[in-house]
Amino acid sequence: YRVVSLLGRGSFGIVVRAAVIDDSAAPNTEVAIKILRKGASFLAQGKREWQVLQYIRKHQSPTDESQNFVVNALDCFFQNDHFCIVFELLSDTLYE
């Protein structure tokens, strides 16, 4: 991933807009990456968030878009001891 811009800051960390750098991805694909602060409590919370999002994704109806109200988490990884969660990039933030 290549960071394009900062999307926001919060108590758990920051969210950045990033370009996907992968030959298998569609060209010009962008994602949002939540970069959690370092620390055991932030790591535990991030892992729990990832587990919950994967559970929801597995159990939601793929054919009923009207019931899909949860942003899709696509991937997770560690970078310099930060737990990062990759999300689909949406047009609005939860705040907006």
Number of C-alpha atoms within 10 A of each C-alpha: 13 12 14 13 12 13 14 12 12 10 8 16 16 16 21 20 22 20 17 17 14 10 7 7 9 10 11 8 13 20 21 23 25 24 22 22 19 14 11 9 11 17 18 12 14 22 16 12 14 18 13 13 16 15 11 14 17 10 8 14 12 10 8 8 9 7 10 14 8 10 13 16 21 16 13 17 11 11 9 6 12 18 22 23 21 22 19 16 18 12 6 7 9 5 4 5
